[in-house]
């Protein structure tokens, strides 16, 4: 019974975090970022805060589930198959880099560094999808401004992640 309780708790947590990620992504879609940064496709990536949080405080498998759920639902609501491909390819590349960093560089990089690297690889993944879809490498000219935006936006999301407490731990109540 204890194992079943743990798996039910994990499913519920993943559902909550996936919902939160979708809400953040929806909120982000409403922000007029292009008014301040006139580059097509630029986003802050605040929904990625949730995915990184799940990675570091729950687990790798759960982080991938939250990511895939968010990509699928937001593509159904706001986008199309190409937008899903851009989102999922960039997201998987980004999360995979965070998993590798977590396993190999424990304590060497802060959440800010991990987030910047993830944002950069997310944009590189999207450029690769663009190359494949358009059949040209000319889209690589768009990579330098995207990488600059990755540093800024990844820095913001990583900084926010630094201030979030671990709410997934069970607190022990002491009785007198």
N, C-alpha and C positions, 0 to 999 in steps of 0.2 A: 504494500500500500504506500510505503514511503517513496518508492521510486516513481509511482504513478503521480503522487502529489508533486514531486519535483518536476516531472515533465509537464504537468498541467500548469504549474507556476511559470515554467519557461515559455510555454506557448502563449500564455497570457501576457508575459513581459514582452515577448517579440511582437505580439499584436499591438500592444500599447506603443512601443517604440516605432513600429511601422506606421501607425496612425499619426504619431507625432511628426515623423519624417515627412509624411504626405501633407500634413497641415503646414509645416514649414515650407515645403516646396510650393504649395498653393499660395501662401503668403508672398513668397519670393517672386512668383509669376506676376503678382499684382504691383510689385515695386517698379517704378520707372527708372531703372538703372541706366538705360541708354541716354537719359537726359543728362546724366553726370559723366558717364563713360561711353562715348559714342562708338562703341565696338559691338557689332552684331554678335549675339550669343553669349555675352558676358553675364554671369550670375554671381552672386555672393557665395553661394554654396552652403547656405545655413542648414539645409537638410542633411548635409554631410556631417554636421556636428553630431547628429543623432547616430549615424552609422559608426563614426569613430568612437563615440561613447559606448555603444554596444560592443564594439570590438575589444575595447580595453577593460570594460567592467563586466561583460557577460561572456562573450566568446566569439571565435572566428565564424563558425557555422551560422550563428544567430545574426551576426553582422551582414553576412552575405544574403541571408533570407530577408532582412529588413531592406537592404539595398535593392534586391530584385523586386520585392513587393512595391516599394516606392516607385521604381522605374516603370513597372507595368501599370500601376494605377494612375500615375500622373500622365503617362502616354495616352491612356484611355480617356482621361478627362480633358487634357489640353493639347495633345499632339497627334501623332501619327506613327506609322511604322518607322519611318526614318528618324523621328525624334526619339523613339524608343531605342533604336540602334545606337544613336549618338550617346544617349544617357547611359545605357547599360554597358557599352564598351568602355566609355570613359570611367564610369563608376567601378567596374570590375578591375580595370588597370590600377586605378587609384587605391582601391581597398587592398588589392594584392600587394601593392608596394608597402602599405601600412602594416600588413601582416608580416611581411619579410622584415621590415624595420623592427617591429615588435619582437620578433624572434631572435634577431641577430644583434641589434643595437640597444638592448635593454638599458635604459637610463642615460644613453648617450645623446638622444634627441628629445627635445620637449614636444608637447602637443603642437606648438607653433611650427616647428621644423617639419614634423610629420605631415601636418596639414598643408604646408607649402609644397612639399614634395608630391603629396597626393593630388593637389590642385593642378600642379604642372603636368603630372602624368595623365590626369583626367583630360586636360586640353590636348595633350599629344595623342591620346586615344581617339578623341573626336576628329583631330586632323587626319589620322589614319583612316577613319571611317569616311571622311570627306574624299580623300584620295581614291579610295575604293569605289565610292558611289559616283564620283565625277570622272574617274578614269584619268586623272592628271595629278602631277606633283606640284602644280603651281600654287595650291592652297597652303603649301609650307611657308609661303611669304607672309601668311597671317599668323604664324607661330610666335615670332618675337613679341608682338603686342599682347598675345594671349598669355605668354609666359610672364610678362610684366604684371598683367592682371592677376595671374595665379599667385604671385608673391604677395600682392596687396590683399586679395580676397582670402587666400589661404592663411595669411597672417591674422586677419580678422577672425576667421572661424576658429583657428587654433587658439587664439587668445581667449575667446569665449569658452572654449572647451576647458581651458586651464582653471576656470572659476567654478565649474560644475562639480558638486559633491557626488560621491558614489551613493546613489539612492538604492542600489540593488542589494546592498548588504542587509542581512537581518540584524536588527538591533536586539540586544539581549536586555530584557528588563530585570532589574534586580529587585527582589522583594525583601522587605524588612521583616 
